[in-house]
Amino acid sequence: MKNPDETQICPDWLFDFIRCPISKTRLSPATAAFLEQLKARHAAKPLCTHGGRTISAIPTQGLLSGDACWLYPVQDQIPSLIPDEAIAVGQAL
């Protein structure tokens, strides 16, 4: 059951169709616990995007690739599936 305080990123049926542009795996919403874990790891060692840019902060919402290597930020309920903006999280887990 979903937490009523969490905003739905996309309709559930959309997750049957969208894939990670890098790994081609299925995407799913990142949990709040996962994002909190990333914040702690990012504070210890900053994470980078696929394009090589160091990120300033972990997003409050995101889509996680099925292989748990890439996090795509979501802002204002709009996911950014641009490969160069994907946050490399595989080494952080």
C-alpha positions as CSV (number, residue, x, y, z in Angstrom):
1,M,0.0,0.0,0.0
2,K,1.3,3.4,-0.9
3,N,2.0,6.1,1.6
4,P,-0.7,8.8,1.1
5,D,1.8,11.5,1.7
6,E,4.0,10.4,-1.3
7,T,3.2,12.0,-4.6
8,Q,2.9,9.5,-7.5
9,I,5.6,10.1,-10.1
10,C,3.9,8.4,-13.0
11,P,0.8,6.3,-13.5
12,D,1.6,2.7,-12.6
13,W,0.9,1.4,-16.1
14,L,3.7,3.6,-17.5
15,F,6.3,1.6,-15.7
16,D,5.5,-1.3,-18.0
17,F,6.9,0.7,-20.9
18,I,9.6,3.1,-19.8
19,R,13.2,1.8,-19.5
20,C,16.5,3.1,-18.4
21,P,18.2,4.7,-21.5
22,I,21.6,3.4,-20.3
23,S,21.0,-0.1,-19.0
24,K,17.7,-0.8,-20.8
25,T,16.3,-2.2,-17.5
26,R,12.9,-1.4,-16.1
27,L,12.5,1.8,-14.0
28,S,10.8,2.0,-10.7
29,P,10.3,4.8,-8.1
30,A,13.1,5.2,-5.7
31,T,12.0,4.7,-2.1
32,A,12.4,7.4,0.5
33,A,14.7,5.0,2.5
34,F,16.9,4.6,-0.6
35,L,17.1,8.3,-1.2
36,E,18.1,8.9,2.5
37,Q,20.8,6.3,2.2
38,L,22.1,8.0,-0.9
39,K,22.1,11.4,0.9
40,A,24.4,10.0,3.6
41,R,26.7,8.4,1.0
42,H,26.7,11.6,-1.1
43,A,27.8,13.6,2.0
44,A,30.8,11.3,2.5
45,K,31.7,11.2,-1.2
46,P,29.9,13.2,-3.8
47,L,28.1,11.3,-6.6
48,C,28.4,12.1,-10.3
49,T,26.1,11.9,-13.3
50,H,26.7,9.7,-16.3
51,G,27.9,12.8,-18.0
52,G,30.6,13.3,-15.4
53,R,29.1,16.2,-13.5
54,T,29.3,16.1,-9.7
55,I,25.8,16.6,-8.3
56,S,25.0,19.2,-5.6
57,A,22.3,17.3,-3.9
58,I,20.3,14.1,-4.1
59,P,16.8,14.7,-5.6
60,T,13.7,14.2,-3.4
61,Q,12.2,11.9,-6.0
62,G,13.7,9.7,-8.6
63,L,13.4,6.7,-10.8
64,L,15.8,3.9,-10.2
65,S,17.0,1.5,-12.9
66,G,16.4,-2.2,-12.5
67,D,20.1,-2.9,-12.0
68,A,20.2,-0.2,-9.3
69,C,23.0,1.6,-11.0
70,W,21.2,4.8,-12.3
71,L,18.9,7.2,-10.6
72,Y,16.9,9.6,-12.8
73,P,15.8,12.8,-11.0
74,V,12.2,13.8,-10.9
75,Q,11.3,17.5,-10.5
76,D,7.7,18.7,-10.3
77,Q,6.5,15.2,-11.2
78,I,8.5,15.2,-14.5
79,P,11.2,12.5,-14.8
80,S,14.3,13.5,-16.6
81,L,15.4,10.4,-18.7
82,I,18.4,12.2,-20.2
83,P,21.3,9.7,-19.9
84,D,23.9,12.4,-19.1
85,E,21.7,13.5,-16.1
86,A,21.4,10.0,-14.6
87,I,23.1,9.8,-11.3
88,A,25.5,6.9,-11.0
89,V,24.5,5.1,-7.8
90,G,25.7,1.6,-8.4
91,Q,29.1,2.2,-6.8
92,A,27.3,3.9,-3.8
93,L,25.3,0.8,-2.8
